[in-house]
Amino acid sequence: MIERASAILDNRKGKTRKVFTSAGPKDVYVKLLSDCDTSFSVLMTPLMKFGSSDYLIEVTFENGTVTGFRNLFGEMPSWANETTDWSQVEALYGANLIAYPGMSF
C-alpha cells in the first residue's frame, strides 16, 4: 500500500503551510490537488528512496508566524521542537523544502 498525505498549503485566509523532508526533493512526488479561490493544496507520495530514517514535516504559519508543526511520515528529528527557527532548517539541518504556497507544477 502506498502512503500518501495531502496538505492545504494556503487556505486563502492567512493560514499557510510548508513541507520539509530529509530525503532528496525527487524522493517525494508532489502533485497539485487544488488551486482555486478557497485553497492551494497538494498530494505528497514518498517514493522508494524515501528511507525509514527520513522525515516529512508540515509547518503551519498564521499571518507569517509559526503556529505549529507535525510529522507526516518517518521519524521526527530531534531538532524539531517549539523553539526551532523554521526559516533556518535548510541551512542548519539539511532539510529540503518540497511544498509551499504558490509553488509551480
C-alpha positions in Angstrom: 0.0 0.0 0.0 1.3 3.4 -0.9 1.2 6.0 1.8 0.2 9.5 0.8 -0.5 12.7 2.6 -2.4 15.8 1.5 -1.8 19.3 2.7 -3.6 22.6 2.3 -0.7 24.9 1.7 -2.8 28.1 1.6 -6.3 28.4 2.9 -6.6 31.9 1.4 -7.5 33.2 4.9 -4.0 33.8 6.3 -3.0 30.2 7.2 -0.2 28.7 5.1 2.0 25.6 5.3 5.4 24.5 4.1 6.6 20.9 3.9 10.2 19.9 4.6 11.9 16.5 4.1 15.3 15.0 4.8 15.1 13.0 1.6 16.0 14.3 -1.7 13.5 16.6 -3.3 12.9 14.0 -6.0 12.3 11.3 -3.4 8.8 12.6 -2.7 6.3 13.1 -5.5 4.2 16.2 -5.1 1.0 16.7 -7.1 -1.3 19.7 -7.3 -4.7 18.9 -5.9 -6.4 22.3 -5.8 -5.5 25.8 -6.9 -8.7 27.9 -6.5 -10.2 30.8 -4.6 -10.6 28.7 -1.4 -7.3 26.7 -1.3 -4.0 25.7 -2.7 -3.3 22.1 -1.8 -1.1 19.2 -2.8 -0.8 15.4 -2.5 2.6 14.0 -1.5 3.8 10.5 -2.0 7.2 9.3 -0.6 8.9 7.2 -3.3 11.2 4.1 -3.0 14.3 6.1 -2.0 12.5 7.6 1.0 14.1 5.7 3.9 12.9 4.7 7.3 15.1 7.4 8.9 13.8 10.2 6.6 11.0 12.6 7.6 8.3 14.7 6.1 7.3 17.6 8.3 4.5 20.1 7.7 5.0 23.6 9.4 1.9 25.8 9.8 2.0 29.6 9.7 -0.7 32.1 10.5 -0.1 35.6 9.1 3.6 34.7 8.8 4.1 33.4 12.4 4.8 29.7 13.0 1.9 28.2 15.0 2.7 24.5 14.8 4.3 21.6 13.1 3.6 17.9 12.6 5.3 14.9 11.3 3.6 13.4 8.2 6.0 10.4 7.6 9.1 8.9 9.1 10.9 9.8 12.3 10.6 13.3 13.8 14.2 14.7 14.0 15.4 15.7 17.5 15.9 19.3 16.4 12.2 19.8 15.5 10.6 21.4 18.6 8.8 24.5 19.7 12.0 26.6 19.6 13.1 25.6 16.1 13.7 28.6 13.7 12.0 27.1 10.7 13.5 29.8 8.4 16.9 28.2 9.0 16.2 24.4 8.8 17.5 24.1 5.3 20.9 25.7 6.2 21.2 24.2 9.7 19.8 20.7 9.3 19.9 20.0 5.6 16.1 19.9 5.3 14.6 20.2 1.8 11.6 22.4 1.2 9.4 20.4 -1.2 6.0 22.1 -0.9 5.0 25.7 -0.2 2.2 28.1 -1.1 2.2 29.1 -4.8 4.7 26.6 -5.9 4.6 25.8 -9.6 4.0 22.5 -11.3 
